[in-house]
Amino acid sequence: MKKTLLSIVAAFISAASFGQFFTATSYKGGFGVGSGANWMTGWTNFDPVNAAYPGTGEPGGLAGKTRVDVGLTPSADGYFHITTNTSWFNTNVYYLNNPVAVDNGATLTIQAGTYVRGLNNATPTCLVISRGGKLNAIGTSTNPIVMTSAAIGGARNTGDWGGLIIAGRAKVNLNKSPNLGGRNVEGTVTTAPGTASYYGTGNGSAVIDDNESSGNIQYLRVEFAGDATVAAFELNGIMLAAVGAGTTFQHIQVSYSKDDSFEWFGGTVDGKWLVAFGGTDDDFDVDEGYRGRNQFGFILRDPRFCDYISSAGSSNFFEMDNNTTSGGSATSDQTQYSPQPTTSCVFSNVTAIGPLKAGEAITVINDRFGSGWNARTNPATAVFNSVLFGTRNPIVTTATASITGASTVLNPSNWTKLSCDSLILRSSFLLMDPANTNGLYSSSVSQAGTAADCQSAFATRSTAELTTFLSTNTFLGATGSNTINKSNALTS
């Protein structure tokens, strides 16, 4: 099994694939050197709670814009449906009053600099791009599109609205559909007929299109979204469900999501320049056969927010599953289920900053903060040229129940790895908490198989070496300098 999975990954990340999508870099992490290296400049916001946005009740009011309420009269299925090509302009501020769906055949075009604000209603307001619908939301580096809470500055919080959901017809590996037409994205309205958020194609009853385009999304911020009221049926900041490779998805920031920042359910969509800030659960969560490629990412955790919703919750930089409904993480479960296509996505040039600062003991952060890379139910994933640090564990590849207890969490000799999981790590730094004696871990080999494989693959360094690395290198990647300090988080 593991040889099969590794061969799938090897084929997927072939030289041709890299040449067509990935940009060659001379550094590890998300950022390079010199002027222009910080690709977050101009369009990101790391204080969205207090940001001055145009809107009703804000200190600056609507700032000369017009309030437009969308979705006041939803259909019987709970959604307000956009059925024809529609444009939203930056002279208005759009308030979502109910779930809004862009139907098959319709395109929603959002002008650069437009604000979309979700009301905090009993049914989470959200924007759903249905299968066959499109979202063309092309902001700029100086005039991004902002989808945020309807609450005024200072009162915004995680889960104020439901976020952005894009559904497509690319292949997924989940066959447990309510009918042959697909299934609803988790957490969404399912009132009959309830197909607005269907994704995938069920058991092959419709045409699968891995190259489908769901639109062009660039320079977009999504803030204070998500909902985790019901475990395993959560809304995230942005949900990409069976989205095809024809979709453009670049320069996207998700901030303070109440569940995952980004989650991919199958599909093949690629992404570049992705930012996850202050999320509650996982930053990048992939499952159901996601096979896309992603390069240049930045993750920054807020130590005040972690997965406190679920009794067994764990907040990770990356969480990787193949098919979560096929069974748990126990080997006995996973040997029975090998749904295709396998989750075999690639992430490259990611810098991830956890809640721990240099010199802090692990006890200062909530025990729900988990790992850098959590590979669970039979994925075959890869990470390249990345720097992950400031969290409890670099990698966990085991059932949650078997990593409880401080000695197990902190001691790699107690890690176990499923024979059917695989993870390729190359040219990356994976760093544990600065106070831990296990120190710095780096890897340049493929991971698969037994606990011994996991342990021997990492070169152990001293605590002093790790602490020095964090305190003396104030750059985002493995070379160069920028405006964010590893030890002190944001400095400007």
Secondary structure as UniProt FT lines:
FT   HELIX           2..12
FT   HELIX           15..21
FT   TURN            35..36
FT   TURN            39..43
FT   TURN            48..50
FT   TURN            56..57
FT   TURN            59..64
FT   STRAND          66..70
FT   TURN            76..77
FT   STRAND          80..82
FT   STRAND          86..88
FT   TURN            90..91
FT   STRAND          92..96
FT   STRAND          100..102
FT   TURN            104..105
FT   STRAND          107..110
FT   TURN            112..113
FT   STRAND          115..118
FT   STRAND          127..129
FT   TURN            131..132
FT   STRAND          134..138
FT   STRAND          145..149
FT   TURN            153..154
FT   TURN            158..159
FT   STRAND          164..167
FT   TURN            180..181
FT   STRAND          182..184
FT   TURN            186..187
FT   TURN            192..193
FT   TURN            196..197
FT   STRAND          198..199
FT   TURN            202..205
FT   TURN            210..211
FT   STRAND          215..223
FT   TURN            231..232
FT   STRAND          238..241
FT   TURN            245..246
FT   STRAND          248..255
FT   STRAND          262..265
FT   STRAND          271..277
FT   STRAND          284..287
FT   STRAND          293..300
FT   TURN            303..304
FT   TURN            311..312
FT   STRAND          318..320
FT   HELIX           324..326
FT   HELIX           331..334
FT   TURN            335..336
FT   STRAND          346..353
FT   TURN            358..359
FT   HELIX           362..364
FT   TURN            367..368
FT   STRAND          371..375
FT   STRAND          380..384
FT   STRAND          387..389
FT   STRAND          393..396
FT   HELIX           400..403
FT   HELIX           406..410
FT   HELIX           412..414
FT   TURN            419..420
FT   STRAND          422..426
FT   STRAND          428..431
FT   TURN            434..435
FT   TURN            437..438
FT   STRAND          440..443
FT   STRAND          446..448
FT   HELIX           451..456
FT   HELIX           463..472
FT   STRAND          484..485
FT   TURN            486..488
FT   STRAND          489..490
//
